[in-house]
Amino acid sequence: MADDIEDVSFLPGENLNRKSVYEPSVKQRCKQLVCSKARATAIVVFCAVFILIIAIIAAFARSGSSSCGKLNTVLATPTPNITKEDIYATNGDIFPWQDIRLPDTVEPISYDVFLDPDMKALKFSGTVKIKAKIKATTSLIVLHTKNLTLTTVLVKPITLTGPSTKRSPIVVEKHLEFFKNEQLAILTDRKMYPSARTGIEIIIKFNANIVSKLAGFYLSSYKTKSGEIRHIGTTQFQPTGARQAFPCFDEPGLKSTFKMSIVRDKKHIALFNMPLNKTEDYKNGRVVDRFQESVKMSTYLVAFVVCDYKSKKGKTKSGVDVAVYAAEDQIDQVDFALKVAITVLEYYDDLYEIKYPLPKLDLIAIPDFSAGAMENWGLVTYRESAVLYHPGESSDSDKQWVAVVIAHELAHQWFGNLVTPQWWDDTWLNEGFASYVQYLGTDKVDPTLKMGEQFICKTLQRALSRDSQKTSHPIQVPVHNPDDINEIFDTISYDKGASVIRMLREFLGKEKFMDGITSYLQQYKYGNAVTADLWSALSKKSGNTVDVKAVMDTWTLQMGYPVVSVKKSGNKFILTQERFLSDGSATTKSDESPFGYKWHIPFRYTVLYKDGSTSTGMVWLHKGSAEISVTKDVTLIKGNYGMYGFYRVNYEEVMWNTIIQQLQTNHTVFSPGDRSGLIADVFNLARAGLVKHTTALDMTKYLKKEEELCPLVQCIRRSRIYQENASKESSL
């Protein structure tokens, strides 16, 4: 239930405008078929004209691209509800490309961006030069732009490799803007052909206003101690904000290198993903900062800031320059963030066995920021509360929050930045991985925080609570439109993603898991990958003893999770599985899931013997049941030992009573994480009507001996829910 879900997330990006599509019902469609003869004639005429338009578009589009797979997906199904905004460019012409995805005929290689922001007039102008190669014969170039006024659009033939050759010029016949898909089409006077030696350079000049929109290149501001308002120009590009700063091929799979030049007043500084190369004089007493060229990266990871901040700096053991930037009045609050960043960066160097690939890492506090933080490569932007810590004034939870967020964003510098999803479908893997590794990074900063236990009582239980509802969704879902991305940045993507990756790490073994991660990062570095590529790398490092894809697909491609029921039969424990739903009255149809709501479950367990000793083991429930054979002197079994599995465990009543008795006799037989898991399981099972409420309440009798935070937090949380439910029932 929502009551049981803590709203702690790292939600990147702006709050995108939600688009609703209203279609007539089946009944309404049938009614539309009944009409007069005159109306029928009018419809026939309309359809004939419409089909003619479609034919013209199709013929025109074929001449512009040899890639037919994506072409005209919008126009393939004619409907009388199409408006001008659906197919027409801003000048009234039919836009020649009707897919939200860009055609695969032109591929960017590098960007050279020049920006001249005026922080007084709150405007900026710029020029972008994009070198690209032609992948398939075409006279059409499609890229992205949004809220920019384009003043010049040119295309030049260039030599990519070898001696320069003279080529006939390319003339831009016209360029069209399509607001609906935020696209720019450039139509040339002749066809451009694929070549390993030659390519094109797209040159576009543009200008726009700097406004407080929290996306693209936008205006932020802060107030000094004296009350003065000062402006900052900053960026937020994930998922589709880069196109609001400069025209670009704004898809994660289209990686390029980036050069950046930024004009500024002398009282300001400019920051970019890469270090400053040189500063030159410019017009009107201003200067231009020219930065080093970046490594290959996606457009959503580009970042730049113009501000008057101060910084504190340090250096890692491997020589990476680390700096934290904040307003002068707040610069005394960045010391902890600087320490965390250096510690975690060094730890991740060792964890991934790949050195951080950039020469510097900047962290900067942004006053107006829609996300908790954003992992821009080499220039990570943070909400002020996620990077500033004031000793003596900030709380311990504030301090931990700073460490956790920094650890999360730095995890992305490898997992997400070095290797990036081919498309937004696989964003869950980036966020789930970082949401797990952040606990490892924070634990390195301060082991007394017991982050492993915190994962169980926060991330794992939050995900189990959300995913037990019928309104949940699979971790991995198709994304057809970038507008849908924020819809899947939720508890399932972050917390369930982190939980199943943690489970995967445990059943593979920590060494094999990290060997697989390192192999994956090495193989796809500076490129793109899909989830299946990671599963393949992990399977290979496991010696192909586990089909990681087959196992993990049951956890990522269907929503929900199982409850494993344990029953005693002689000297065996019989394990069965079914989907768990928090609403015990809800039913599940197996055909709703590609796997029939069955999972490959790594069931880890511990058994307690009469002499007080214990032993552990693991069996697989491969989309079915399993058995565990034990000796006669076993007194109890505790399933999901260590709380690494993403499932709940139910026992027969007599077995629950044995566990409850053991807790009262010696609760330390179970770890704090296991004790919190028992409490969470029994209360949720009681809520679903699978065990008696008295059994759940009996579980709490031992708590007078409990000294660990995690079990106590679970008990308080469950008791609160019980109290709220009782209040609701009494008010009926």
Backbone hydrogen bonds, N-H to C=O, Kabsch-Sander energy under -0.5 kcal/mol:
donor,donor_aa,acceptor,acceptor_aa,energy
4,D,1,M,-1.3
5,I,2,A,-1.7
6,E,4,D,-0.6
8,V,6,E,-1.8
9,S,7,D,-0.5
11,L,9,S,-0.7
16,L,14,E,-1.4
20,S,18,R,-0.5
22,Y,20,S,-0.6
23,E,21,V,-0.6
29,R,25,S,-2.5
30,C,26,V,-2.3
31,K,27,K,-2.0
32,Q,28,Q,-1.8
33,L,29,R,-0.6
33,L,30,C,-1.3
34,V,31,K,-1.3
35,C,33,L,-0.8
40,A,36,S,-2.6
41,T,37,K,-2.4
42,A,38,A,-2.3
43,I,39,R,-2.4
44,V,40,A,-2.5
45,V,41,T,-2.4
46,F,42,A,-2.6
47,C,43,I,-2.9
48,A,44,V,-2.3
49,V,45,V,-2.4
50,F,46,F,-2.8
51,I,47,C,-2.9
52,L,48,A,-1.9
53,I,49,V,-2.2
54,I,50,F,-2.4
55,A,51,I,-2.3
56,I,52,L,-2.2
57,I,53,I,-2.6
58,A,54,I,-2.9
59,A,55,A,-2.3
60,F,56,I,-2.4
61,A,57,I,-3.1
62,R,58,A,-2.2
63,S,59,A,-1.2
64,G,60,F,-0.7
64,G,61,A,-0.8
65,S,61,A,-1.0
68,C,66,S,-1.1
73,T,70,K,-1.0
74,V,98,Q,-1.1
76,A,72,N,-1.0
77,T,74,V,-0.7
82,I,79,T,-1.5
86,D,83,T,-1.2
87,I,83,T,-0.8
87,I,84,K,-0.7
88,Y,84,K,-2.8
89,A,93,D,-3.7
90,T,177,E,-2.3
92,G,89,A,-1.7
95,F,87,I,-3.0
106,V,103,P,-0.5
107,E,133,K,-2.5
109,I,131,K,-3.6
110,S,131,K,-1.5
111,Y,257,T,-2.3
112,D,129,K,-1.8
113,V,259,K,-2.8
114,F,127,T,-2.9
115,L,261,S,-2.8
116,D,125,S,-3.2
118,D,123,K,-3.7
119,M,117,P,-0.8
122,L,118,D,-1.6
123,K,118,D,-1.4
124,F,208,A,-2.8
125,S,116,D,-1.3
126,G,206,F,-2.4
127,T,114,F,-2.2
128,V,204,I,-2.4
129,K,112,D,-2.1
130,I,128,V,-0.5
130,I,202,I,-2.8
131,K,110,S,-2.2
131,K,129,K,-0.6
132,A,200,I,-2.7
133,K,107,E,-2.6
135,K,105,T,-3.6
135,K,133,K,-0.6
136,A,105,T,-1.2
138,T,192,M,-2.0
140,L,64,G,-0.9
141,I,186,I,-2.3
143,L,184,L,-2.3
144,H,248,C,-3.0
145,T,182,E,-1.7
146,K,243,R,-1.8
149,T,207,N,-2.9
150,L,148,L,-0.7
151,T,149,T,-0.5
151,T,205,K,-2.3
152,T,205,K,-1.3
154,L,203,I,-2.8
156,K,201,E,-2.5
158,I,199,G,-2.2
160,L,158,I,-0.5
160,L,197,R,-3.7
161,T,197,R,-1.6
171,V,169,P,-0.5
173,E,171,V,-0.9
173,E,187,L,-2.0
174,K,187,L,-1.3
176,L,185,A,-2.5
178,F,183,Q,-2.9
179,F,177,E,-0.6
182,E,178,F,-0.8
183,Q,178,F,-1.9
184,L,143,L,-3.0
185,A,176,L,-3.1
186,I,141,I,-3.2
187,L,174,K,-2.7
187,L,185,A,-0.5
188,T,139,S,-2.2
188,T,186,I,-0.5
189,D,171,V,-2.2
192,M,138,T,-3.3
195,S,134,I,-0.6
199,G,158,I,-2.6
200,I,132,A,-2.5
201,E,156,K,-2.6
202,I,130,I,-2.9
203,I,154,L,-2.4
203,I,201,E,-0.5
204,I,128,V,-2.3
204,I,202,I,-0.5
205,K,152,T,-2.0
206,F,126,G,-2.4
207,N,149,T,-1.6
208,A,124,F,-2.5
210,I,122,L,-2.5
211,V,209,N,-0.8
213,K,211,V,-1.8
216,G,236,Q,-2.4
218,Y,216,G,-0.7
218,Y,234,T,-2.9
219,L,211,V,-2.3
220,S,232,I,-2.8
222,Y,230,R,-2.1
224,T,228,E,-2.5
227,G,224,T,-1.8
230,R,222,Y,-2.9
230,R,228,E,-0.5
232,I,220,S,-3.2
233,G,306,V,-2.7
234,T,218,Y,-2.4
234,T,232,I,-0.6
236,Q,216,G,-1.6
241,G,237,F,-3.5
242,A,237,F,-0.7
244,Q,241,G,-1.8
245,A,242,A,-2.1
246,F,242,A,-2.0
248,C,144,H,-1.7
250,D,248,C,-1.3
251,E,249,F,-1.8
253,G,422,Q,-0.6
254,L,251,E,-1.8
255,K,253,G,-1.0
256,S,297,M,-2.2
257,T,109,I,-1.7
259,K,111,Y,-2.4
261,S,113,V,-2.3
262,I,289,D,-2.4
263,V,115,L,-2.5
264,R,287,V,-2.8
268,H,265,D,-1.5
269,I,307,C,-3.2
271,L,305,V,-2.5
273,N,303,A,-0.7
277,N,290,R,-2.6
278,K,290,R,-2.0
280,E,288,V,-2.4
282,Y,286,R,-2.9
285,G,282,Y,-0.6
286,R,283,K,-2.2
287,V,264,R,-2.3
288,V,280,E,-2.8
289,D,262,I,-3.0
290,R,278,K,-3.1
290,R,288,V,-0.5
291,F,260,M,-2.6
291,F,289,D,-0.5
292,Q,275,P,-2.6
294,S,258,F,-2.5
297,M,256,S,-2.7
301,L,298,S,-1.6
302,V,299,T,-1.5
305,V,271,L,-1.8
306,V,233,G,-2.9
307,C,269,I,-2.0
310,K,326,A,-2.4
312,K,324,V,-1.8
314,G,322,V,-2.9
316,T,320,V,-2.1
319,G,316,T,-1.7
321,D,359,P,-2.1
322,V,314,G,-2.4
323,A,361,L,-2.1
324,V,312,K,-2.4
325,Y,363,L,-3.2
326,A,310,K,-2.1
330,Q,327,A,-2.3
331,I,327,A,-0.7
331,I,328,E,-0.8
333,Q,330,Q,-2.3
334,V,331,I,-1.1
338,L,334,V,-2.3
339,K,335,D,-2.2
340,V,336,F,-2.7
341,A,337,A,-2.7
342,I,338,L,-2.0
343,T,339,K,-2.4
344,V,340,V,-3.1
345,L,341,A,-2.3
346,E,342,I,-2.1
347,Y,343,T,-2.0
348,Y,344,V,-2.9
349,D,345,L,-1.9
350,D,346,E,-1.4
351,L,347,Y,-2.6
352,Y,348,Y,-2.7
353,E,349,D,-0.9
354,I,349,D,-0.6
361,L,321,D,-2.8
362,D,378,G,-2.2
363,L,323,A,-2.4
364,I,380,V,-2.1
365,A,325,Y,-2.0
366,I,364,I,-0.5
366,I,382,Y,-3.2
369,F,367,P,-0.7
374,M,381,T,-2.6
377,W,301,L,-0.6
379,L,376,N,-1.2
380,V,362,D,-2.7
381,T,374,M,-1.4
382,Y,364,I,-2.4
383,R,372,G,-2.2
384,E,366,I,-0.9
386,A,383,R,-2.1
387,V,384,E,-1.5
388,L,384,E,-2.3
389,Y,333,Q,-2.6
393,E,390,H,-2.1
394,S,390,H,-3.3
399,K,395,S,-1.9
400,Q,396,D,-2.4
401,W,397,S,-2.3
402,V,398,D,-2.0
403,A,399,K,-1.8
404,V,400,Q,-2.8
405,V,401,W,-2.6
406,I,402,V,-2.2
407,A,403,A,-2.4
408,H,404,V,-2.2
409,E,405,V,-2.5
410,L,406,I,-2.4
411,A,407,A,-1.4
412,H,408,H,-1.1
413,Q,409,E,-0.5
413,Q,410,L,-0.9
414,W,411,A,-1.1
415,F,411,A,-2.2
416,G,414,W,-1.4
416,G,419,V,-1.3
417,N,412,H,-2.0
419,V,414,W,-1.7
420,T,527,G,-2.0
422,Q,529,A,-1.9
426,D,423,W,-1.5
427,T,424,W,-1.7
429,L,426,D,-1.1
430,N,426,D,-0.9
431,E,427,T,-2.4
432,G,428,W,-3.5
433,F,429,L,-2.2
434,A,430,N,-2.4
435,S,431,E,-2.3
436,Y,432,G,-1.2
436,Y,433,F,-0.6
437,V,433,F,-3.0
438,Q,434,A,-2.0
439,Y,436,Y,-1.5
440,L,436,Y,-0.8
441,G,437,V,-2.6
442,T,438,Q,-2.5
443,D,439,Y,-2.0
444,K,440,L,-1.4
445,V,441,G,-1.3
446,D,442,T,-2.3
449,L,446,D,-1.8
450,K,447,P,-1.6
453,E,450,K,-0.6
454,Q,450,K,-1.9
455,F,451,M,-2.2
456,I,452,G,-1.2
457,C,453,E,-2.0
458,K,454,Q,-1.9
459,T,454,Q,-0.5
460,L,455,F,-2.9
461,Q,456,I,-1.4
462,R,458,K,-2.3
463,A,459,T,-2.2
464,L,460,L,-2.5
465,S,461,Q,-2.2
466,R,462,R,-2.1
467,D,463,A,-2.7
468,S,464,L,-0.6
468,S,465,S,-0.7
469,Q,466,R,-1.2
472,S,469,Q,-1.6
476,Q,556,T,-2.5
477,V,475,I,-0.7
480,H,478,P,-0.6
484,D,481,N,-2.8
485,I,482,P,-1.6
487,E,484,D,-0.9
488,I,484,D,-0.7
488,I,485,I,-1.5
489,F,485,I,-0.6
489,F,486,N,-0.6
490,D,488,I,-1.6
494,Y,490,D,-2.5
495,D,491,T,-1.6
496,K,491,T,-1.7
497,G,492,I,-1.6
498,A,494,Y,-2.0
499,S,495,D,-2.2
500,V,496,K,-2.7
501,I,497,G,-1.7
502,R,498,A,-2.2
503,M,499,S,-2.1
504,L,500,V,-2.3
505,R,501,I,-2.5
506,E,502,R,-1.7
507,F,503,M,-2.3
508,L,504,L,-2.0
509,G,505,R,-1.6
513,F,509,G,-2.5
514,M,510,K,-2.4
515,D,511,E,-2.5
516,G,512,K,-2.2
517,I,513,F,-2.2
518,T,514,M,-2.7
519,S,515,D,-2.3
520,Y,516,G,-2.4
521,L,517,I,-2.6
522,Q,518,T,-2.5
523,Q,519,S,-2.4
524,Y,520,Y,-2.0
525,K,521,L,-0.8
526,Y,418,L,-2.2
527,G,418,L,-0.7
527,G,524,Y,-2.1
529,A,420,T,-1.8
533,D,530,V,-1.4
534,L,530,V,-1.0
534,L,531,T,-0.7
535,W,531,T,-2.0
536,S,532,A,-2.2
537,A,533,D,-1.9
538,L,534,L,-2.4
539,S,535,W,-2.4
540,K,536,S,-2.1
541,K,537,A,-1.8
542,S,538,L,-1.2
543,G,540,K,-1.6
544,N,539,S,-2.8
545,T,542,S,-0.7
548,V,546,V,-1.5
551,V,547,D,-2.2
552,M,548,V,-3.2
553,D,549,K,-2.5
554,T,550,A,-0.7
554,T,551,V,-0.8
555,W,552,M,-1.0
556,T,552,M,-2.0
557,L,553,D,-2.4
563,V,578,E,-2.8
564,V,648,R,-3.0
565,S,563,V,-0.6
565,S,576,T,-2.4
566,V,650,N,-2.7
567,K,565,S,-0.5
567,K,574,I,-2.0
569,S,572,K,-3.2
572,K,569,S,-1.1
573,F,628,I,-2.4
574,I,567,K,-3.3
574,I,572,K,-0.5
575,L,573,F,-0.5
575,L,626,A,-3.1
576,T,565,S,-1.8
578,E,563,V,-1.2
580,F,561,Y,-2.7
582,S,468,S,-2.2
584,G,582,S,-1.0
586,A,583,D,-2.1
590,S,588,T,-0.6
592,E,589,K,-2.1
593,S,590,S,-1.4
596,G,593,S,-1.3
598,K,595,F,-0.7
601,I,599,W,-0.9
601,I,621,L,-2.4
603,F,601,I,-1.2
603,F,619,V,-2.8
604,R,602,P,-1.0
605,Y,617,G,-2.7
606,T,638,K,-1.8
607,V,615,S,-2.6
608,L,636,L,-2.3
609,Y,613,S,-2.9
610,K,633,D,-1.8
612,G,609,Y,-1.9
615,S,607,V,-1.5
617,G,605,Y,-2.1
619,V,603,F,-2.1
621,L,601,I,-2.3
622,H,620,W,-0.8
623,K,599,W,-1.9
623,K,621,L,-1.9
626,A,575,L,-1.9
628,I,573,F,-2.0
630,V,571,N,-2.8
634,V,631,T,-1.4
635,T,608,L,-3.4
636,L,608,L,-1.2
638,K,606,T,-2.8
639,G,637,I,-0.5
640,N,604,R,-1.3
641,Y,604,R,-2.0
643,M,640,N,-2.4
644,Y,641,Y,-0.5
647,Y,645,G,-1.1
648,R,562,P,-1.8
650,N,564,V,-2.7
652,E,566,V,-0.9
655,M,652,E,-0.6
656,W,652,E,-2.4
657,N,653,E,-2.4
658,T,654,V,-1.6
659,I,655,M,-2.2
660,I,656,W,-2.7
661,Q,657,N,-2.3
662,Q,658,T,-2.2
663,L,659,I,-2.3
664,Q,660,I,-1.7
665,T,661,Q,-1.8
666,N,662,Q,-3.4
667,H,663,L,-0.6
669,V,666,N,-1.3
670,F,667,H,-1.6
675,R,671,S,-2.6
676,S,672,P,-2.3
677,G,673,G,-1.9
678,L,674,D,-2.3
679,I,675,R,-2.0
680,A,676,S,-2.5
681,D,677,G,-2.7
682,V,678,L,-2.5
683,F,679,I,-2.0
684,N,680,A,-2.1
685,L,681,D,-2.8
686,A,682,V,-2.1
687,R,683,F,-2.1
688,A,684,N,-1.5
689,G,686,A,-1.3
690,L,685,L,-3.0
691,V,685,L,-0.8
696,A,692,K,-1.4
697,L,693,H,-2.3
698,D,694,T,-2.4
699,M,695,T,-1.3
700,T,697,L,-1.2
701,K,698,D,-1.5
702,Y,699,M,-0.6
703,L,700,T,-1.6
704,K,701,K,-0.7
705,K,702,Y,-2.6
706,E,703,L,-1.0
712,L,708,E,-1.1
713,V,709,L,-2.9
714,Q,710,C,-2.0
715,C,711,P,-2.2
716,I,712,L,-2.5
717,R,713,V,-2.6
718,R,714,Q,-2.6
719,S,715,C,-2.6
720,R,716,I,-2.1
721,I,717,R,-1.7
722,Y,718,R,-2.3
723,Q,719,S,-2.4
724,E,720,R,-2.5
725,N,721,I,-2.6
726,A,722,Y,-2.5
727,S,723,Q,-2.2
728,K,724,E,-2.0
729,E,725,N,-2.3
730,S,726,A,-2.3
731,S,727,S,-1.2
732,L,729,E,-1.0
